[in-house]
């Protein structure tokens, strides 16, 4: 029998509420401690992907790194409606560098000599 995996979204209510209409399980949180608790619970459930907004991810980086050591669920940091902290783009850059061996996203950005 095919088991269908789900998607979870952790963040402030304003940033994640719209994803509920897409069938995503949403978990509104108010602080990093609550985000860590929800992340721990969701990661032991039947989720294939857990998205967490930058604002809350910044406070629980160690927990996220610990949980990323297993294949599932994939934990991905996304921007939210607050100030862009760069965590999501930094994570994407590291994934791309690992996959292809070089920085193809930002190559030469900020470096006038290239």
C-alpha positions in Angstrom: 0.0 0.0 0.0 1.3 3.5 -0.9 1.7 5.8 2.1 1.3 9.4 1.2 3.7 11.7 2.9 2.6 15.2 4.1 4.1 18.7 4.1 4.3 20.9 7.2 4.8 24.6 7.6 6.1 26.2 10.8 6.1 29.9 11.3 4.1 32.9 12.3 0.4 32.8 11.4 0.5 35.6 8.9 3.3 33.9 6.9 1.9 30.4 6.8 -1.9 30.6 6.8 -2.2 30.7 3.0 -0.5 27.4 2.7 -3.5 25.7 4.4 -5.5 26.1 1.3 -2.9 24.0 -0.6 -3.3 21.1 1.9 -0.2 21.9 3.9 -0.3 21.2 7.6 0.3 24.6 9.3 1.8 25.1 12.7 1.6 28.7 13.8 4.2 29.5 16.5 5.1 32.6 18.5 8.7 32.0 19.6 11.8 29.8 18.9 11.1 27.5 21.8 7.6 26.7 20.5 9.0 26.3 17.0 11.6 23.8 18.3 8.9 21.8 20.1 6.7 21.7 17.0 9.7 20.8 14.8 10.6 17.9 17.0 7.0 16.6 17.0 6.5 17.1 13.2 9.8 15.4 12.4 8.7 12.2 14.1 5.4 12.2 12.1 4.7 11.3 8.5 6.0 14.4 6.9 8.3 14.3 3.9 9.0 18.1 4.0 8.9 20.6 6.8 9.3 24.2 5.9 10.2 26.7 8.7 10.3 30.4 8.3 13.7 32.2 8.7 12.6 34.2 11.7 12.1 31.1 13.8 14.8 29.0 12.2 17.5 31.5 13.3 16.8 30.6 16.9 16.9 26.8 16.5 19.7 26.3 14.0 21.3 23.5 16.1 18.0 21.5 16.3 17.5 21.9 12.5 21.1 20.7 11.8 20.6 17.7 14.1 17.3 16.7 12.3 18.8 17.2 8.9 21.2 14.3 9.5 18.4 11.9 8.6 16.9 11.6 5.1 13.4 12.4 6.0 11.8 14.8 6.6 13.6 17.3 4.5 13.7 20.6 6.5 13.8 23.7 4.5 14.1 27.3 5.6 12.0 29.8 3.8 11.7 33.6 3.9 8.7 35.1 5.7 7.0 38.5 5.7 9.6 40.0 8.0 13.0 41.3 7.1 15.0 39.0 4.9 17.6 37.4 7.1 19.4 35.6 4.3 19.1 32.1 5.9 17.0 30.6 3.2 19.3 31.9 0.4 22.4 30.8 2.3 21.0 27.3 2.7 20.1 27.1 -1.0 23.6 28.2 -1.9 25.2 25.5 0.3 22.9 22.8 -1.2 23.8 23.9 -4.7 27.5 24.0 -3.9 27.3 20.5 -2.4 25.4 19.2 -5.5 27.6 20.7 -8.2 30.8 21.5 -6.4 30.9 25.2 -7.1 28.9 28.3 -6.3 26.7 28.7 -9.4 24.1 31.0 -7.9 26.2 33.9 -6.7 29.4 33.4 -8.6 31.2 36.8 -8.9 28.5 38.7 -7.0 30.2 41.3 -4.9 33.5 40.6 -6.5 34.5 43.1 -9.2 37.7 41.3 -10.2 35.8 38.4 -11.8 
